[in-house]
């Protein structure tokens, strides 16, 4: 089905707008976490579930998303996920029960796992191949990259008035997207039915480049969110900073990626993914080691800003390179599944690291920060394995029969 040009860009507005909301969800929870803990009486050792439940829901369903959309269709699944996201936003904002709050975060992660990759699949079929599709994908990617940064600012401002506003604001926005989506999201052109074959084809698990990328991205994302979790508690509960000041303090780690997202592909083409990943993997652990030398990080310019800049440099250099390396050496028909597997590792790394960091935080800030540093250094070791002397870039994997539905032709998004 070919849509008129105006409808196409309206459709892109719906898809990119939802991608923005999905990306906002992580950073809004980071800044609001101390206020939530104080209001609901949640100890720091359990507060991480405000963040990690979303990551768990997101990563846990990504690989099944293709099966679900293949059986029920992209349009109905996408629209149902929007409604679920809005309902969970309202429920999370109104509840006084920590378990219910964590549950709504899990539901929102599940909904994001259905909409984020499906949005890319819709773009791939709705927009004509060539410049129109490339432009649409660039807009979609930019909105995803900007979401984390926007969430820090928005949550900082809203949490000053009340953390419940931070969790409630997505609901009306998503409902508007739902109404527009009813008119603009096209029906599937392909017949629906059960998708056969293994969930993760063995050829993907035998791809060294994909495995290294998944492990490296899990370490990068997990250590970064672990650091933010520790710092937001330290700055707000320990140093007396407000939510808005905390959100502003974290911007130097996310703004550089947002500004360079559309140009990062050129860096990969010029220098190679493995080299950029290895170089980028050096900066975050350097920042974590710098943070270890600081007791109470109260002075921003000398104690917090350098750490944020080093982490930001790591993302600029390696974020796109990791994803490119993950999908470049697998058969074209399996790149969507490879992207889902990669993104599953990203989200799982966040959930696991946050859980461990929160548990260790009961033994002290420094003990938890040592774990963050260890995860970052593990990511560096994985990255260096890709550039060891004598290691050759893997050749493209041989073609294999298609075992996935057309909806598997998707990429994964940031944070």
C-alpha positions as CSV (number, residue, x, y, z in Angstrom):
1,X,0.0,0.0,0.0
2,X,1.5,3.4,-1.1
3,X,0.6,6.3,1.1
4,X,0.4,10.0,-0.2
5,X,3.5,12.0,0.7
6,X,1.7,14.0,3.4
7,X,0.4,10.9,5.1
8,X,3.9,9.3,4.9
9,X,5.5,12.2,6.9
10,X,2.5,12.1,9.3
11,X,3.2,8.4,9.8
12,X,6.9,9.2,10.5
13,X,5.8,11.8,13.0
14,X,3.8,9.1,14.9
15,X,6.6,6.5,14.8
16,X,9.4,9.0,15.7
17,X,7.3,10.6,18.4
18,X,6.8,7.2,20.0
19,X,10.5,6.4,19.7
20,X,11.2,9.7,21.5
21,X,8.9,8.6,24.4
22,X,10.5,5.2,24.6
23,X,13.9,6.7,24.9
24,X,12.7,9.3,27.5
25,X,11.6,6.5,29.8
26,X,15.1,5.5,30.9
27,X,16.5,9.0,31.7
28,X,13.3,10.3,33.4
29,X,13.4,7.4,35.9
30,X,17.1,8.0,36.6
31,X,16.6,11.6,37.8
32,X,13.2,10.9,39.6
33,X,14.5,7.8,41.5
34,X,15.5,9.6,44.7
35,X,12.2,11.4,45.0
36,X,10.3,8.2,44.4
37,X,12.3,6.4,47.0
38,X,11.7,9.1,49.6
39,X,8.0,9.4,48.9
40,X,7.2,5.6,48.8
41,X,9.8,4.5,51.4
42,X,11.8,2.4,48.9
43,X,15.3,1.6,50.1
44,X,18.2,2.2,47.7
45,X,18.8,-1.5,47.4
46,X,15.3,-1.9,45.7
47,X,15.0,1.5,44.1
48,X,16.9,0.3,41.0
49,X,13.8,-1.6,39.9
50,X,12.4,1.8,38.8
51,X,15.0,1.6,36.0
52,X,15.8,-2.1,35.6
53,X,12.2,-3.3,35.4
54,X,11.8,-1.3,32.2
55,X,15.0,-2.7,30.8
56,X,14.0,-6.2,31.8
57,X,10.6,-5.9,30.0
58,X,12.2,-4.3,27.0
59,X,15.0,-6.8,26.6
60,X,13.0,-9.8,27.6
61,X,10.4,-9.5,24.8
62,X,12.5,-8.1,21.9
63,X,13.3,-11.5,20.4
64,X,9.7,-12.6,20.6
65,X,8.4,-9.4,19.0
66,X,8.9,-10.7,15.5
67,X,6.8,-13.8,16.4
68,X,4.0,-11.6,17.9
69,X,3.8,-9.1,15.0
70,X,4.1,-12.0,12.5
71,X,1.1,-13.7,14.0
72,X,-1.2,-10.7,14.7
73,X,0.2,-8.0,12.4
74,X,2.3,-4.9,12.9
75,X,-0.6,-2.4,13.0
76,X,-2.8,-4.1,15.7
77,X,0.3,-4.9,17.8
78,X,1.7,-1.4,17.5
79,X,-1.6,0.2,18.4
80,X,-2.3,-2.2,21.3
81,X,1.2,-1.5,22.7
82,X,0.5,2.3,22.6
83,X,-2.6,1.8,24.7
84,X,-0.8,-0.5,27.1
85,X,2.0,2.1,27.5
86,X,-0.5,4.9,28.2
87,X,-2.4,2.8,30.8
88,X,0.8,1.8,32.5
89,X,1.9,5.4,32.7
90,X,-1.3,6.5,34.4
91,X,-1.2,3.5,36.8
92,X,2.5,4.2,37.7
93,X,1.8,7.8,38.4
94,X,-1.1,7.1,40.7
95,X,0.1,4.2,42.8
96,X,1.5,4.2,46.3
97,X,2.6,0.6,46.1
98,X,6.3,0.0,45.1
99,X,5.4,-3.4,43.6
100,X,2.7,-1.9,41.4
101,X,5.1,0.9,40.3
102,X,7.7,-1.7,39.3
103,X,5.1,-3.7,37.5
104,X,4.0,-0.7,35.4
105,X,7.6,-0.1,34.5
106,X,7.9,-3.7,33.3
107,X,4.8,-3.4,31.2
108,X,6.1,-0.2,29.6
109,X,9.3,-2.0,28.7
110,X,7.3,-4.8,27.1
111,X,5.3,-2.2,25.1
112,X,8.5,-0.5,24.0
113,X,9.9,-3.8,22.8
114,X,6.9,-4.1,20.5
115,X,6.8,-0.6,19.2
116,X,10.4,0.4,18.8
117,X,11.5,-2.3,16.3
118,X,8.1,-2.5,14.7
119,X,8.3,1.2,13.9
120,X,11.5,0.6,11.9
121,X,9.8,-2.3,10.1
122,X,6.9,-0.1,9.2
123,X,9.3,2.6,7.8
124,X,11.1,-0.1,5.8
125,X,7.8,-1.1,4.0
126,X,5.9,2.2,3.9
127,X,8.7,4.5,2.6
128,X,10.1,4.1,-0.9
129,X,13.6,2.7,-1.1
130,X,16.3,5.3,-1.6
131,X,16.4,8.9,-0.3
132,X,12.9,9.0,1.2
133,X,13.6,5.9,3.3
134,X,17.1,7.1,4.3
135,X,15.6,10.4,5.4
136,X,12.9,8.7,7.4
137,X,15.4,6.4,9.2
138,X,17.6,9.4,10.0
139,X,14.7,11.2,11.6
140,X,13.7,8.1,13.5
141,X,17.3,7.6,14.7
142,X,17.7,11.2,15.7
143,X,14.5,11.2,17.8
144,X,15.8,8.1,19.6
145,X,19.2,9.6,20.3
146,X,17.6,12.9,21.5
147,X,15.1,11.1,23.8
148,X,17.6,10.2,26.6
149,X,18.9,13.8,26.7
150,X,15.4,15.2,26.7
151,X,14.3,12.9,29.5
152,X,17.1,14.3,31.8
153,X,15.8,17.8,31.3
154,X,12.1,17.1,31.4
155,X,12.3,14.8,34.4
156,X,14.5,17.3,36.2
157,X,11.9,20.0,35.7
158,X,8.8,17.9,36.4
159,X,10.3,16.1,39.4
160,X,10.8,19.5,41.1
161,X,7.0,19.7,41.1
162,X,6.4,16.0,41.8
163,X,7.7,12.7,40.5
164,X,4.2,11.6,39.6
165,X,4.1,14.2,36.8
166,X,7.3,12.6,35.4
167,X,5.5,9.3,35.1
168,X,2.1,10.6,34.0
169,X,3.2,13.0,31.2
170,X,3.7,10.2,28.5
171,X,0.1,9.1,28.8
172,X,-1.7,12.0,26.9
173,X,1.2,12.2,24.4
174,X,0.9,8.4,23.6
175,X,-2.9,8.7,23.3
176,X,-2.5,11.4,20.7
177,X,-0.1,9.2,18.8
178,X,-2.6,6.4,19.1
179,X,-5.4,8.4,17.5
180,X,-3.1,9.6,14.7
181,X,-1.9,6.0,14.3
182,X,-5.4,4.7,13.7
183,X,-5.5,6.8,10.6
184,X,-1.9,6.6,9.4
185,X,-0.4,3.2,10.3
186,X,-1.0,1.0,7.2
187,X,-2.3,-2.5,7.4
188,X,0.2,-5.4,6.7
189,X,0.6,-6.3,3.1
190,X,1.7,-9.8,3.9
191,X,-0.5,-12.6,5.2
192,X,-0.2,-13.4,8.8
193,X,0.6,-16.8,10.4
194,X,2.9,-18.6,12.7
195,X,6.6,-17.9,12.2
196,X,8.6,-21.1,12.1
197,X,12.3,-21.8,12.8
198,X,14.5,-21.2,15.8
199,X,14.1,-18.0,17.8
200,X,17.8,-17.3,17.5
201,X,19.4,-19.1,14.5
202,X,22.7,-20.8,15.4
203,X,24.6,-18.9,12.7
204,X,24.2,-15.7,14.8
205,X,25.6,-17.3,18.0
206,X,28.6,-18.4,16.0
207,X,29.3,-14.9,14.8
208,X,32.3,-13.6,16.8
209,X,31.6,-10.0,15.7
210,X,28.0,-10.2,16.9
211,X,28.9,-11.8,20.2
212,X,31.7,-9.2,20.9
213,X,29.3,-6.4,20.0
214,X,26.6,-7.7,22.2
215,X,28.9,-8.2,25.2
216,X,30.6,-4.8,24.6
217,X,27.3,-3.0,24.4
218,X,25.9,-4.7,27.5
219,X,29.0,-3.5,29.4
220,X,28.8,0.0,28.0
221,X,25.1,0.5,28.8
222,X,25.1,-1.4,32.0
223,X,28.1,0.4,33.5
224,X,26.8,3.8,32.4
225,X,23.3,3.3,33.9
226,X,25.0,1.9,37.0
227,X,27.1,5.1,37.3
228,X,24.0,7.3,36.8
229,X,22.1,5.4,39.5
230,X,24.9,5.9,42.0
231,X,25.5,9.5,41.2
232,X,21.9,10.6,41.3
233,X,21.6,9.1,44.8
234,X,24.9,10.6,45.8
235,X,24.1,14.1,44.4
236,X,20.5,14.4,45.5
237,X,20.5,12.5,48.8
238,X,24.1,13.1,49.9
239,X,25.0,16.5,48.4
240,X,21.6,18.1,48.5
241,X,21.2,18.7,44.7
242,X,17.8,19.1,43.2
243,X,16.4,16.9,40.4
244,X,16.8,19.6,37.8
245,X,20.5,20.3,38.7
246,X,21.1,16.6,38.6
247,X,19.6,16.3,35.2
248,X,21.7,19.2,33.9
249,X,24.8,17.6,35.4
250,X,24.4,14.5,33.4
251,X,23.9,16.2,30.0
252,X,27.6,16.1,28.9
253,X,27.4,12.4,28.8
254,X,24.4,12.3,26.4
255,X,24.4,15.5,24.4
256,X,27.5,14.6,22.3
257,X,25.9,11.4,21.1
258,X,22.7,13.3,20.2
259,X,24.7,15.8,18.2
260,X,26.8,13.3,16.3
261,X,24.2,10.5,15.8
262,X,23.5,11.3,12.1
263,X,27.2,11.5,11.2
264,X,28.6,8.6,13.2
265,X,28.2,6.2,10.2
266,X,30.9,8.2,8.4
267,X,33.3,7.6,11.3
268,X,32.6,3.9,11.0
269,X,33.2,3.9,7.3
270,X,36.5,5.8,7.6
271,X,38.1,4.1,10.6
272,X,36.4,0.7,10.9
273,X,34.0,-0.5,13.6
274,X,36.5,-2.6,15.6
275,X,39.0,0.3,16.0
276,X,36.3,2.8,17.1
277,X,34.9,0.3,19.5
278,X,38.3,-0.3,21.1
279,X,39.1,3.4,21.3
280,X,35.6,4.2,22.7
281,X,35.8,1.4,25.3
282,X,38.8,3.1,26.9
283,X,37.0,6.4,27.9
284,X,34.2,5.2,30.2
285,X,36.4,3.1,32.5
286,X,38.8,6.1,32.7
287,X,35.9,8.1,33.9
288,X,34.8,5.5,36.4
289,X,38.4,5.3,37.8
290,X,38.4,9.1,38.0
291,X,35.1,9.0,40.0
292,X,36.7,6.4,42.4
293,X,39.2,9.0,43.4
294,X,36.4,11.4,44.6
295,X,34.7,10.9,47.9
296,X,31.6,13.1,47.9
297,X,31.2,14.5,44.3
298,X,30.1,18.0,45.3
299,X,32.2,20.2,43.0
300,X,30.8,19.8,39.5
301,X,33.6,21.2,37.3
302,X,36.4,19.1,38.8
303,X,34.6,16.0,40.1
304,X,31.5,15.3,38.0
305,X,32.0,17.0,34.6
306,X,35.2,15.2,33.6
307,X,33.5,11.8,34.3
308,X,30.5,12.7,32.2
309,X,32.7,13.9,29.3
310,X,34.7,10.7,29.2
311,X,31.5,8.6,29.2
312,X,30.1,10.7,26.5
313,X,33.2,10.3,24.4
314,X,32.9,6.5,24.7
315,X,29.3,6.6,23.4
316,X,30.2,8.9,20.5
317,X,33.0,6.6,19.4
318,X,31.6,3.2,19.9
319,X,27.8,3.3,20.0
320,X,27.1,3.2,16.3
321,X,30.2,1.1,15.7
322,X,28.9,-1.6,18.0
323,X,25.6,-1.9,16.3
324,X,27.2,-1.8,12.8
325,X,29.7,-4.6,13.8
326,X,26.9,-6.6,15.2
327,X,24.8,-6.8,12.0
328,X,27.4,-6.4,9.2
329,X,28.8,-9.9,9.2
330,X,25.5,-11.8,9.3
331,X,23.2,-12.7,6.3
332,X,21.1,-9.8,5.2
333,X,17.9,-11.7,5.9
334,X,18.9,-12.3,9.6
335,X,20.1,-8.7,10.3
336,X,16.8,-7.9,12.0
337,X,17.1,-10.8,14.3
338,X,20.7,-9.9,14.9
339,X,19.7,-6.4,15.9
340,X,17.1,-7.8,18.3
341,X,19.7,-10.1,19.9
342,X,22.1,-7.2,20.2
343,X,19.5,-4.9,21.8
344,X,18.5,-7.7,24.1
345,X,22.0,-7.8,25.4
346,X,22.0,-4.0,25.8
347,X,18.9,-4.1,28.0
348,X,19.9,-7.2,29.9
349,X,23.3,-5.7,30.6
350,X,21.5,-2.7,32.1
351,X,19.1,-4.8,34.3
352,X,21.8,-7.1,35.6
353,X,24.3,-4.4,36.3
354,X,21.8,-2.1,38.0
355,X,20.7,-5.0,40.2
356,X,24.2,-5.8,41.2
357,X,25.2,-2.2,41.8
358,X,22.1,-1.6,44.0
359,X,22.9,-4.7,46.1
360,X,26.5,-3.6,46.5
361,X,25.5,0.0,47.4
362,X,24.4,-1.3,50.8
363,X,28.2,-1.9,51.4
364,X,29.0,1.6,50.4
365,X,29.3,3.9,47.4
366,X,32.8,3.0,46.6
367,X,32.1,-0.8,46.6
368,X,29.3,-0.3,44.0
369,X,31.4,2.1,41.9
370,X,34.2,-0.6,41.9
371,X,31.7,-2.9,40.3
372,X,30.7,-0.3,37.7
373,X,34.4,0.1,36.9
374,X,34.9,-3.6,36.6
375,X,32.0,-3.9,34.1
376,X,33.5,-1.1,32.1
377,X,36.9,-2.7,32.1
378,X,35.4,-6.1,31.0
379,X,33.9,-4.2,28.0
380,X,37.3,-2.9,27.2
381,X,38.8,-6.4,27.2
382,X,36.1,-7.6,24.8
383,X,36.7,-4.6,22.5
384,X,40.5,-5.2,22.5
385,X,39.9,-8.8,21.5
386,X,38.6,-7.5,18.2
387,X,41.8,-5.6,17.3
388,X,44.5,-8.0,18.5
389,X,47.4,-8.4,16.1
390,X,46.7,-11.0,13.5
391,X,42.9,-11.0,14.0
392,X,41.2,-10.6,10.7
393,X,37.8,-9.1,10.2
394,X,35.2,-11.8,9.8
395,X,33.9,-12.5,6.3
396,X,30.2,-12.1,5.7
397,X,28.3,-15.2,6.8
398,X,26.9,-17.5,4.1
399,X,23.3,-17.1,3.2
400,X,20.8,-19.3,5.0
401,X,17.2,-20.0,4.3
402,X,14.8,-17.4,5.7
403,X,13.2,-18.5,8.9
404,X,11.9,-15.2,10.1
405,X,8.9,-13.1,9.1
406,X,9.3,-9.9,7.1
407,X,9.0,-7.9,10.4
408,X,12.4,-9.1,11.4
409,X,14.0,-6.6,9.0
410,X,14.6,-3.9,11.6
411,X,17.3,-2.2,13.6
412,X,17.5,-1.5,17.3
413,X,17.6,1.9,19.0
414,X,19.7,3.7,21.8
415,X,19.7,3.5,25.6
